[in-house]
Amino acid sequence: MPTVSSRTLQQDSTYIRERIRTVPDWPQTGVQFRDITPLLQDPETFHVLMDIFIRRYGRNSGEQNISLVAGIDARGFILGAVLAHQLKLPFIPIRKKGKLPFDTITEEYELEYGTGSLEIHSDACRAGDRALLIDDLIATGGTMLAGVKLLERLGAKLVECAAIIDLPELGGSKRIRDAGHAAYAVCAFEGH
């Protein structure tokens, strides 16, 4: 792998995509699960992955001017906490229903193979905050849009939805954009 200064974003994106494991028929028949654990298990690969996000959001000026990073339970916590640490910003967890100990607000949403609810602490952010929302995957967009709604209900403005993987065939990134929000993914996989 070339040094950080000589690598292009496309080289890094390809490098990451090649290291994502596909698990057929999980959690149900017909689903091609994109497993990011190989990215986390190899320190160099994880460094490259986080470097992609840090290069994208680390400028932290102009239109972006991110004031917090929010991560969706559970893999978004891994990415979001590391990114928040590197950008010296607060990290806000958005969790599955019933997992946060303080006063919360809840948002229901549909998944590609079911339904769910997300919650955020009622004091997690405030009007004027500029949030980056991160998770491992954009599929139908339901989880991301639920996270966006939670942040906006508390007064924050979404800067961008970010993920490692986009599954464009499921329409989530388009759905996010159609709702008026920016979406970014390191790489994409056809199919689901």
N, CA and C atoms as a LAMMPS dump frame, in Angstrom:
ITEM: TIMESTEP
0
ITEM: NUMBER OF ATOMS
576
ITEM: BOX BOUNDS ff ff ff
-5.0000000000000000e+02 5.0000000000000000e+02
-5.0000000000000000e+02 5.0000000000000000e+02
-5.0000000000000000e+02 5.0000000000000000e+02
ITEM: ATOMS id mol type element x y z
1 1 1 N 0.844 -1.179 0
2 1 2 C 0 0 0
3 1 3 C 0.887 1.24 0
4 2 1 N 0.632 2.2 -0.892
5 2 2 C 1.424 3.425 -0.912
6 2 3 C 1.259 4.204 0.394
7 3 1 N 2.159 5.145 0.654
8 3 2 C 2.069 5.968 1.856
9 3 3 C 0.828 6.846 1.783
10 4 1 N 0.37 7.32 2.944
11 4 2 C -0.847 8.141 3.018
12 4 3 C -0.773 9.319 2.06
13 5 1 N 0.358 10.009 2.022
14 5 2 C 0.46 11.217 1.208
15 5 3 C 0.398 10.929 -0.292
16 6 1 N 0.74 9.712 -0.707
17 6 2 C 0.748 9.424 -2.138
18 6 3 C -0.488 8.653 -2.613
19 7 1 N -1.365 8.225 -1.682
20 7 2 C -2.563 7.473 -2.056
21 7 3 C -3.67 8.413 -2.498
22 8 1 N -4.477 7.932 -3.434
23 8 2 C -5.663 8.687 -3.819
24 8 3 C -6.865 8.129 -3.072
25 9 1 N -7.919 8.9 -3.021
26 9 2 C -9.14 8.438 -2.391
27 9 3 C -9.675 7.198 -3.103
28 10 1 N -9.562 7.164 -4.42
29 10 2 C -10.027 6.004 -5.182
30 10 3 C -9.218 4.75 -4.82
31 11 1 N -7.91 4.891 -4.658
32 11 2 C -7.085 3.75 -4.247
33 11 3 C -7.52 3.241 -2.875
34 12 1 N -7.755 4.162 -1.951
35 12 2 C -8.178 3.77 -0.611
36 12 3 C -9.551 3.125 -0.633
37 13 1 N -10.465 3.671 -1.413
38 13 2 C -11.81 3.118 -1.521
39 13 3 C -11.758 1.682 -2.06
40 14 1 N -10.963 1.468 -3.086
41 14 2 C -10.802 0.124 -3.657
42 14 3 C -10.177 -0.826 -2.639
43 15 1 N -9.157 -0.354 -1.94
44 15 2 C -8.484 -1.14 -0.905
45 15 3 C -9.485 -1.591 0.158
46 16 1 N -10.341 -0.69 0.617
47 16 2 C -11.345 -1.019 1.636
48 16 3 C -12.372 -1.998 1.074
49 17 1 N -12.876 -1.723 -0.12
50 17 2 C -13.909 -2.577 -0.729
51 17 3 C -13.423 -4.019 -0.864
52 18 1 N -12.159 -4.184 -1.243
53 18 2 C -11.596 -5.526 -1.429
54 18 3 C -11.468 -6.296 -0.118
55 19 1 N -11.544 -5.623 1.003
56 19 2 C -11.365 -6.273 2.301
57 19 3 C -12.677 -6.5 3.047
58 20 1 N -13.79 -6.134 2.447
59 20 2 C -15.1 -6.39 3.042
60 20 3 C -15.535 -7.803 2.653
61 21 1 N -15.914 -8.576 3.647
62 21 2 C -16.314 -9.966 3.423
63 21 3 C -17.815 -10.012 3.108
64 22 1 N -18.184 -10.814 2.116
65 22 2 C -19.593 -11.037 1.798
66 22 3 C -20.016 -12.385 2.356
67 23 1 N -21.075 -12.37 3.163
68 23 2 C -21.621 -13.591 3.755
69 23 3 C -22.991 -13.825 3.107
70 24 1 N -23.089 -14.859 2.243
71 24 2 C -24.364 -15.1 1.558
72 24 3 C -25.451 -15.627 2.496
73 25 1 N -26.679 -15.229 2.183
74 25 2 C -27.869 -15.74 2.879
75 25 3 C -27.849 -15.493 4.386
76 26 1 N -27.374 -14.323 4.786
77 26 2 C -27.42 -13.955 6.215
78 26 3 C -27.859 -12.518 6.36
79 27 1 N -28.79 -12.166 7.173
80 27 2 C -29.469 -12.987 8.165
81 27 3 C -30.648 -13.785 7.618
82 28 1 N -30.92 -13.64 6.329
83 28 2 C -31.98 -14.458 5.723
84 28 3 C -31.608 -14.778 4.283
85 29 1 N -32.257 -15.775 3.727
86 29 2 C -31.982 -16.23 2.369
87 29 3 C -32.118 -15.08 1.382
88 30 1 N -31.145 -14.967 0.489
89 30 2 C -31.161 -13.939 -0.547
90 30 3 C -30.386 -12.689 -0.198
91 31 1 N -30.059 -12.491 1.073
92 31 2 C -29.301 -11.312 1.499
93 31 3 C -27.817 -11.622 1.398
94 32 1 N -27.08 -10.72 0.788
95 32 2 C -25.618 -10.803 0.735
96 32 3 C -25.091 -9.839 1.796
97 33 1 N -24.802 -10.332 2.991
98 33 2 C -24.388 -9.48 4.098
99 33 3 C -22.956 -9.006 3.875
100 34 1 N -22.743 -7.709 3.947
101 34 2 C -21.406 -7.121 3.787
102 34 3 C -20.805 -6.94 5.173
103 35 1 N -19.847 -7.774 5.491
104 35 2 C -19.249 -7.872 6.828
105 35 3 C -18.004 -6.998 6.916
106 36 1 N -18.05 -6.013 7.823
107 36 2 C -16.912 -5.094 7.974
108 36 3 C -15.906 -5.56 9.017
109 37 1 N -16.154 -6.688 9.691
110 37 2 C -15.204 -7.093 10.739
111 37 3 C -13.78 -7.283 10.228
112 38 1 N -13.548 -7.734 8.983
113 38 2 C -12.155 -7.802 8.523
114 38 3 C -11.47 -6.419 8.498
115 39 1 N -12.239 -5.358 8.297
116 39 2 C -11.662 -4.009 8.316
117 39 3 C -11.197 -3.645 9.717
118 40 1 N -11.937 -4.109 10.703
119 40 2 C -11.631 -3.774 12.088
120 40 3 C -10.511 -4.639 12.654
121 41 1 N -10.369 -5.841 12.129
122 41 2 C -9.392 -6.79 12.664
123 41 3 C -7.964 -6.487 12.234
124 42 1 N -7.804 -5.783 11.136
125 42 2 C -6.469 -5.477 10.642
126 42 3 C -6.152 -4.005 10.914
127 43 1 N -5.161 -3.719 11.762
128 43 2 C -4.877 -2.332 12.123
129 43 3 C -4.578 -1.422 10.924
130 44 1 N -3.841 -1.897 9.935
131 44 2 C -3.523 -1.064 8.768
132 44 3 C -4.788 -0.737 7.979
133 45 1 N -5.643 -1.726 7.794
134 45 2 C -6.887 -1.508 7.056
135 45 3 C -7.792 -0.54 7.806
136 46 1 N -7.912 -0.709 9.11
137 46 2 C -8.737 0.205 9.899
138 46 3 C -8.173 1.621 9.836
139 47 1 N -6.86 1.739 9.86
140 47 2 C -6.218 3.054 9.735
141 47 3 C -6.568 3.702 8.389
142 48 1 N -6.495 2.933 7.317
143 48 2 C -6.834 3.46 5.99
144 48 3 C -8.297 3.908 5.967
145 49 1 N -9.185 3.081 6.516
146 49 2 C -10.603 3.43 6.558
147 49 3 C -10.829 4.745 7.301
148 50 1 N -10.286 4.848 8.485
149 50 2 C -10.508 6.065 9.271
150 50 3 C -9.831 7.269 8.622
151 51 1 N -8.707 7.046 7.946
152 51 2 C -8.034 8.134 7.244
153 51 3 C -8.93 8.712 6.139
154 52 1 N -9.712 7.858 5.484
155 52 2 C -10.644 8.344 4.457
156 52 3 C -11.622 9.339 5.077
157 53 1 N -12.215 8.964 6.204
158 53 2 C -13.169 9.855 6.863
159 53 3 C -12.498 11.11 7.413
160 54 1 N -11.312 10.952 7.977
161 54 2 C -10.602 12.108 8.535
162 54 3 C -10.238 13.093 7.432
163 55 1 N -9.795 12.593 6.274
164 55 2 C -9.496 13.496 5.153
165 55 3 C -10.748 14.218 4.68
166 56 1 N -11.876 13.517 4.674
167 56 2 C -13.12 14.132 4.195
168 56 3 C -13.649 15.185 5.172
169 57 1 N -13.615 14.887 6.454
170 57 2 C -14.251 15.76 7.435
171 57 3 C -13.27 16.552 8.289
172 58 1 N -12 16.252 8.181
173 58 2 C -11.006 16.893 9.024
174 58 3 C -10.733 18.342 8.703
175 59 1 N -11.07 18.76 7.51
176 59 2 C -10.878 20.175 7.16
177 59 3 C -11.759 21.032 8.045
178 60 1 N -12.953 20.502 8.348
179 60 2 C -13.867 21.104 9.319
180 60 3 C -13.988 22.612 9.186
181 61 1 N -14.086 23.075 7.965
182 61 2 C -14.246 24.504 7.738
183 61 3 C -15.25 24.718 6.615
184 62 1 N -15.524 25.946 6.314
185 62 2 C -16.434 26.263 5.23
186 62 3 C -17.819 25.725 5.498
187 63 1 N -18.44 25.099 4.499
188 63 2 C -19.805 24.618 4.612
189 63 3 C -19.948 23.511 5.647
190 64 1 N -18.944 22.653 5.787
191 64 2 C -19.084 21.527 6.709
192 64 3 C -19.158 22 8.155
193 65 1 N -18.118 22.608 8.659
194 65 2 C -18.078 23.143 10.018
195 65 3 C -18.836 22.246 11.008
196 66 1 N -18.447 20.988 11.061
197 66 2 C -19.094 19.99 11.908
198 66 3 C -18.82 20.311 13.379
199 67 1 N -19.878 20.239 14.201
200 67 2 C -19.691 20.491 15.63
201 67 3 C -19.878 19.225 16.477
202 68 1 N -20.386 18.132 15.866
203 68 2 C -20.497 16.869 16.589
204 68 3 C -20.594 15.721 15.593
205 69 1 N -20.235 14.544 16.083
206 69 2 C -20.364 13.317 15.294
207 69 3 C -21.352 12.423 16.023
208 70 1 N -22.385 11.981 15.312
209 70 2 C -23.369 11.052 15.871
210 70 3 C -23.203 9.708 15.174
211 71 1 N -23.213 8.638 15.946
212 71 2 C -23.065 7.288 15.395
213 71 3 C -24.256 6.429 15.742
214 72 1 N -24.666 5.599 14.78
215 72 2 C -25.821 4.727 14.966
216 72 3 C -25.371 3.372 15.505
217 73 1 N -26.092 2.909 16.507
218 73 2 C -25.871 1.627 17.169
219 73 3 C -25.873 0.493 16.137
220 74 1 N -24.888 -0.336 16.111
221 74 2 C -23.732 -0.427 16.973
222 74 3 C -22.447 -0.115 16.192
223 75 1 N -22.391 -0.471 14.919
224 75 2 C -21.135 -0.273 14.189
225 75 3 C -20.826 1.198 13.95
226 76 1 N -21.843 2.033 13.922
227 76 2 C -21.602 3.471 13.804
228 76 3 C -20.891 4.031 15.02
229 77 1 N -21.001 3.329 16.171
230 77 2 C -20.28 3.754 17.369
231 77 3 C -18.778 3.633 17.166
232 78 1 N -18.365 2.547 16.541
233 78 2 C -16.936 2.306 16.33
234 78 3 C -16.355 3.424 15.478
235 79 1 N -16.977 3.659 14.336
236 79 2 C -16.491 4.678 13.403
237 79 3 C -16.629 6.076 13.985
238 80 1 N -17.806 6.36 14.519
239 80 2 C -18.087 7.698 15.02
240 80 3 C -17.221 8.11 16.185
241 81 1 N -16.991 7.204 17.12
242 81 2 C -16.171 7.541 18.288
243 81 3 C -14.727 7.831 17.889
244 82 1 N -14.187 7.016 16.995
245 82 2 C -12.809 7.245 16.535
246 82 3 C -12.727 8.567 15.771
247 83 1 N -13.681 8.795 14.87
248 83 2 C -13.673 10.026 14.085
249 83 3 C -13.839 11.26 14.979
250 84 1 N -14.771 11.199 15.935
251 84 2 C -14.962 12.316 16.863
252 84 3 C -13.678 12.592 17.64
253 85 1 N -13.036 11.535 18.093
254 85 2 C -11.772 11.692 18.823
255 85 3 C -10.732 12.394 17.947
256 86 1 N -10.58 11.938 16.713
257 86 2 C -9.574 12.522 15.82
258 86 3 C -9.895 13.968 15.444
259 87 1 N -11.176 14.304 15.359
260 87 2 C -11.576 15.673 15.01
261 87 3 C -11.746 16.563 16.242
262 88 1 N -11.556 15.965 17.431
263 88 2 C -11.707 16.679 18.703
264 88 3 C -13.116 17.271 18.839
265 89 1 N -14.103 16.405 18.568
266 89 2 C -15.513 16.787 18.634
267 89 3 C -16.266 15.841 19.566
268 90 1 N -17.426 16.273 20.06
269 90 2 C -18.248 15.363 20.866
270 90 3 C -18.787 14.208 20.025
271 91 1 N -18.976 13.058 20.682
272 91 2 C -19.611 11.915 20.044
273 91 3 C -20.977 11.699 20.682
274 92 1 N -21.994 11.535 19.84
275 92 2 C -23.366 11.333 20.297
276 92 3 C -23.84 9.948 19.865
277 93 1 N -24.164 9.06 20.82
278 93 2 C -24.691 7.743 20.443
279 93 3 C -26.185 7.802 20.139
280 94 1 N -26.564 7.19 19.033
281 94 2 C -27.971 6.972 18.7
282 94 3 C -28.176 5.466 18.802
283 95 1 N -29.015 5.066 19.768
284 95 2 C -29.096 3.654 20.134
285 95 3 C -30.436 3.036 19.796
286 96 1 N -30.442 1.713 19.808
287 96 2 C -31.688 0.974 19.682
288 96 3 C -32.529 1.254 20.926
289 97 1 N -33.838 1.174 20.756
290 97 2 C -34.775 1.524 21.819
291 97 3 C -34.492 0.765 23.114
292 98 1 N -34.545 1.51 24.232
293 98 2 C -34.396 0.915 25.552
294 98 3 C -32.973 0.764 26.044
295 99 1 N -31.994 1.318 25.336
296 99 2 C -30.59 1.135 25.714
297 99 3 C -29.956 2.374 26.363
298 100 1 N -30.615 3.522 26.286
299 100 2 C -30.057 4.745 26.867
300 100 3 C -30.673 5 28.238
301 101 1 N -29.871 5.412 29.236
302 101 2 C -30.353 5.501 30.61
303 101 3 C -31.079 6.791 30.989
304 102 1 N -30.992 7.838 30.186
305 102 2 C -31.548 9.142 30.554
306 102 3 C -32.811 9.388 29.734
307 103 1 N -33.384 10.575 29.85
308 103 2 C -34.559 10.948 29.055
309 103 3 C -34.208 10.861 27.575
310 104 1 N -35.11 10.252 26.792
311 104 2 C -34.846 10.048 25.363
312 104 3 C -36.026 10.498 24.518
313 105 1 N -35.744 10.669 23.227
314 105 2 C -36.789 10.773 22.225
315 105 3 C -36.587 9.593 21.272
316 106 1 N -37.666 9.14 20.654
317 106 2 C -37.656 7.914 19.852
318 106 3 C -38.136 8.189 18.441
319 107 1 N -37.576 7.452 17.492
320 107 2 C -38.005 7.516 16.088
321 107 3 C -38.126 6.093 15.559
322 108 1 N -39.286 5.759 15.013
323 108 2 C -39.533 4.447 14.402
324 108 3 C -39.1 4.505 12.931
325 109 1 N -38.692 3.353 12.379
326 109 2 C -38.26 3.309 10.98
327 109 3 C -38.389 1.896 10.429
328 110 1 N -38.301 1.789 9.1
329 110 2 C -38.341 0.488 8.436
330 110 3 C -36.946 0.125 7.956
331 111 1 N -36.605 -1.144 8.117
332 111 2 C -35.342 -1.706 7.632
333 111 3 C -35.585 -2.449 6.327
334 112 1 N -34.494 -2.915 5.705
335 112 2 C -34.651 -3.699 4.482
336 112 3 C -35.331 -5.037 4.75
337 113 1 N -35.296 -5.526 6.005
338 113 2 C -35.973 -6.785 6.338
339 113 3 C -36.587 -6.726 7.742
340 114 1 N -37.343 -5.652 8.017
341 114 2 C -38.007 -5.523 9.304
342 114 3 C -38.251 -4.076 9.683
343 115 1 N -38.529 -3.84 10.971
344 115 2 C -38.733 -2.497 11.492
345 115 3 C -37.894 -2.323 12.745
346 116 1 N -37.735 -1.084 13.181
347 116 2 C -36.962 -0.813 14.381
348 116 3 C -37.26 0.561 14.938
349 117 1 N -36.629 0.872 16.065
350 117 2 C -36.737 2.175 16.711
351 117 3 C -35.363 2.604 17.173
352 118 1 N -35.075 3.88 17.022
353 118 2 C -33.839 4.467 17.526
354 118 3 C -34.176 5.517 18.565
355 119 1 N -33.243 5.725 19.494
356 119 2 C -33.413 6.752 20.517
357 119 3 C -32.137 7.565 20.659
358 120 1 N -32.322 8.778 21.159
359 120 2 C -31.215 9.673 21.462
360 120 3 C -31.553 10.365 22.778
361 121 1 N -30.551 10.672 23.572
362 121 2 C -30.805 11.435 24.792
363 121 3 C -31.38 12.791 24.423
364 122 1 N -32.329 13.255 25.216
365 122 2 C -33.015 14.511 24.913
366 122 3 C -32.089 15.722 25.007
367 123 1 N -30.944 15.563 25.65
368 123 2 C -29.989 16.678 25.758
369 123 3 C -28.712 16.438 24.942
370 124 1 N -28.782 15.53 23.954
371 124 2 C -27.589 15.147 23.188
372 124 3 C -27.036 16.271 22.323
373 125 1 N -27.901 17.111 21.809
374 125 2 C -27.461 18.246 20.997
375 125 3 C -28.505 19.342 21.102
376 126 1 N -28.225 20.458 20.458
377 126 2 C -29.132 21.6 20.576
378 126 3 C -29.172 22.389 19.271
379 127 1 N -30.057 23.341 19.221
380 127 2 C -30.197 24.186 18.037
381 127 3 C -28.844 24.813 17.694
382 128 1 N -28.509 24.777 16.424
383 128 2 C -27.251 25.348 15.956
384 128 3 C -26.138 24.341 15.793
385 129 1 N -26.255 23.171 16.435
386 129 2 C -25.236 22.137 16.244
387 129 3 C -25.279 21.655 14.798
388 130 1 N -24.093 21.315 14.272
389 130 2 C -23.965 20.804 12.901
390 130 3 C -23.423 19.386 13.003
391 131 1 N -24.271 18.426 12.636
392 131 2 C -23.987 17.018 12.913
393 131 3 C -23.577 16.238 11.668
394 132 1 N -22.586 15.393 11.862
395 132 2 C -22.244 14.348 10.905
396 132 3 C -22.812 13.06 11.487
397 133 1 N -23.598 12.335 10.698
398 133 2 C -24.194 11.072 11.136
399 133 3 C -23.49 9.937 10.413
400 134 1 N -23.01 8.939 11.168
401 134 2 C -22.212 7.869 10.569
402 134 3 C -22.705 6.49 11.002
403 135 1 N -22.64 5.559 10.049
404 135 2 C -22.959 4.154 10.297
405 135 3 C -22.118 3.323 9.336
406 136 1 N -22.227 2.012 9.419
407 136 2 C -21.419 1.171 8.547
408 136 3 C -22.011 1.036 7.154
409 137 1 N -23.343 1.162 7.012
410 137 2 C -24.002 0.775 5.777
411 137 3 C -25.219 1.641 5.493
412 138 1 N -25.408 1.978 4.23
413 138 2 C -26.67 2.575 3.779
414 138 3 C -27.347 1.533 2.902
415 139 1 N -28.492 1.031 3.357
416 139 2 C -29.269 0.047 2.586
417 139 3 C -30.519 0.757 2.063
418 140 1 N -31.629 0.666 2.803
419 140 2 C -32.862 1.343 2.375
420 140 3 C -32.887 2.802 2.812
421 141 1 N -31.979 3.166 3.701
422 141 2 C -31.922 4.54 4.205
423 141 3 C -32.782 4.786 5.425
424 142 1 N -33.568 3.802 5.832
425 142 2 C -34.472 3.986 6.958
426 142 3 C -33.776 4.308 8.264
427 143 1 N -32.705 3.588 8.566
428 143 2 C -31.976 3.823 9.81
429 143 3 C -31.343 5.206 9.814
430 144 1 N -30.689 5.559 8.713
431 144 2 C -30.057 6.881 8.624
432 144 3 C -31.088 7.992 8.75
433 145 1 N -32.203 7.869 8.034
434 145 2 C -33.215 8.924 8.083
435 145 3 C -33.843 9.031 9.469
436 146 1 N -33.978 7.913 10.188
437 146 2 C -34.46 7.977 11.568
438 146 3 C -33.462 8.739 12.437
439 147 1 N -32.168 8.473 12.23
440 147 2 C -31.136 9.216 12.961
441 147 3 C -31.168 10.699 12.645
442 148 1 N -31.348 11.025 11.376
443 148 2 C -31.45 12.434 10.957
444 148 3 C -32.626 13.097 11.666
445 149 1 N -33.774 12.43 11.671
446 149 2 C -34.965 13.005 12.3
447 149 3 C -34.746 13.261 13.792
448 150 1 N -34.069 12.331 14.466
449 150 2 C -33.785 12.532 15.883
450 150 3 C -32.918 13.77 16.104
451 151 1 N -31.854 13.892 15.323
452 151 2 C -30.965 15.05 15.448
453 151 3 C -31.719 16.347 15.163
454 152 1 N -32.523 16.337 14.109
455 152 2 C -33.265 17.546 13.733
456 152 3 C -34.331 17.897 14.77
457 153 1 N -34.945 16.904 15.378
458 153 2 C -35.947 17.182 16.418
459 153 3 C -35.323 17.888 17.614
460 154 1 N -34.028 17.682 17.817
461 154 2 C -33.318 18.377 18.898
462 154 3 C -32.73 19.709 18.435
463 155 1 N -32.913 20.058 17.162
464 155 2 C -32.473 21.357 16.661
465 155 3 C -31.178 21.352 15.878
466 156 1 N -30.519 20.199 15.771
467 156 2 C -29.256 20.135 15.025
468 156 3 C -29.529 20.157 13.53
469 157 1 N -28.559 20.604 12.773
470 157 2 C -28.617 20.574 11.31
471 157 3 C -27.675 19.474 10.838
472 158 1 N -28.162 18.608 9.954
473 158 2 C -27.331 17.535 9.428
474 158 3 C -26.386 18.08 8.365
475 159 1 N -25.113 17.764 8.498
476 159 2 C -24.123 18.125 7.478
477 159 3 C -24.083 17.041 6.411
478 160 1 N -23.992 15.777 6.854
479 160 2 C -23.925 14.671 5.897
480 160 3 C -24.183 13.356 6.624
481 161 1 N -24.729 12.389 5.881
482 161 2 C -24.804 11.001 6.328
483 161 3 C -23.612 10.286 5.708
484 162 1 N -22.844 9.572 6.514
485 162 2 C -21.642 8.899 6.028
486 162 3 C -21.689 7.415 6.401
487 163 1 N -21.106 6.598 5.525
488 163 2 C -21.055 5.156 5.768
489 163 3 C -19.857 4.557 5.053
490 164 1 N -19.515 3.355 5.418
491 164 2 C -18.476 2.628 4.697
492 164 3 C -19.047 2.128 3.378
493 165 1 N -20.256 1.539 3.433
494 165 2 C -20.833 0.833 2.293
495 165 3 C -22.166 1.436 1.901
496 166 1 N -22.373 1.58 0.602
497 166 2 C -23.678 1.921 0.048
498 166 3 C -24.159 0.733 -0.771
499 167 1 N -25.433 0.39 -0.621
500 167 2 C -26.08 -0.629 -1.452
501 167 3 C -27.08 0.113 -2.348
502 168 1 N -26.607 0.702 -3.456
503 168 2 C -27.463 1.577 -4.263
504 168 3 C -28.73 0.912 -4.791
505 169 1 N -28.693 -0.382 -5.025
506 169 2 C -29.86 -1.094 -5.532
507 169 3 C -31.05 -1 -4.575
508 170 1 N -30.774 -0.852 -3.272
509 170 2 C -31.843 -0.747 -2.28
510 170 3 C -32.364 0.684 -2.141
511 171 1 N -31.689 1.646 -2.768
512 171 2 C -32.21 3.003 -2.876
513 171 3 C -32.045 3.914 -1.676
514 172 1 N -31.305 3.497 -0.66
515 172 2 C -31.175 4.312 0.545
516 172 3 C -30.483 5.642 0.345
517 173 1 N -29.356 5.645 -0.36
518 173 2 C -28.646 6.912 -0.555
519 173 3 C -29.487 7.88 -1.393
520 174 1 N -30.224 7.346 -2.365
521 174 2 C -31.125 8.196 -3.164
522 174 3 C -32.236 8.745 -2.278
523 175 1 N -32.77 7.891 -1.431
524 175 2 C -33.837 8.315 -0.517
525 175 3 C -33.349 9.423 0.422
526 176 1 N -32.126 9.296 0.907
527 176 2 C -31.539 10.329 1.776
528 176 3 C -31.394 11.634 0.998
529 177 1 N -30.861 11.548 -0.214
530 177 2 C -30.699 12.752 -1.041
531 177 3 C -32.044 13.364 -1.407
532 178 1 N -33.024 12.515 -1.737
533 178 2 C -34.367 13.011 -2.066
534 178 3 C -35.002 13.736 -0.884
535 179 1 N -34.598 13.373 0.332
536 179 2 C -35.093 14.052 1.537
537 179 3 C -34.327 15.349 1.806
538 180 1 N -33.376 15.68 0.919
539 180 2 C -32.646 16.943 1.037
540 180 3 C -31.359 16.879 1.822
541 181 1 N -30.821 15.676 2.016
542 181 2 C -29.597 15.519 2.803
543 181 3 C -28.466 14.956 1.944
544 182 1 N -27.255 15.295 2.303
545 182 2 C -26.079 14.756 1.615
546 182 3 C -25.769 13.365 2.153
547 183 1 N -25.275 12.5 1.271
548 183 2 C -24.886 11.14 1.662
549 183 3 C -23.549 10.805 1.024
550 184 1 N -22.69 10.143 1.794
551 184 2 C -21.368 9.739 1.322
552 184 3 C -21.097 8.314 1.786
553 185 1 N -20.538 7.506 0.91
554 185 2 C -20.078 6.16 1.272
555 185 3 C -18.699 5.932 0.672
556 186 1 N -17.858 5.23 1.406
557 186 2 C -16.509 4.919 0.952
558 186 3 C -16.556 4.055 -0.31
559 187 1 N -17.468 3.074 -0.345
560 187 2 C -17.574 2.182 -1.497
561 187 3 C -19.008 1.688 -1.64
562 188 1 N -19.298 1.073 -2.761
563 188 2 C -20.644 0.574 -3.032
564 188 3 C -20.573 -0.87 -3.525
565 189 1 N -21.634 -1.602 -3.254
566 189 2 C -21.8 -2.962 -3.727
567 189 3 C -23.146 -3.064 -4.42
568 190 1 N -23.162 -3.64 -5.598
569 190 2 C -24.432 -3.917 -6.268
570 190 3 C -25.068 -5.117 -5.588
571 191 1 N -26.376 -5.237 -5.694
572 191 2 C -27.071 -6.337 -5.054
573 191 3 C -27.306 -6.04 -3.587
574 192 1 N -27.883 -7.001 -2.911
575 192 2 C -28.137 -6.839 -1.485
576 192 3 C -28.09 -8.166 -0.774
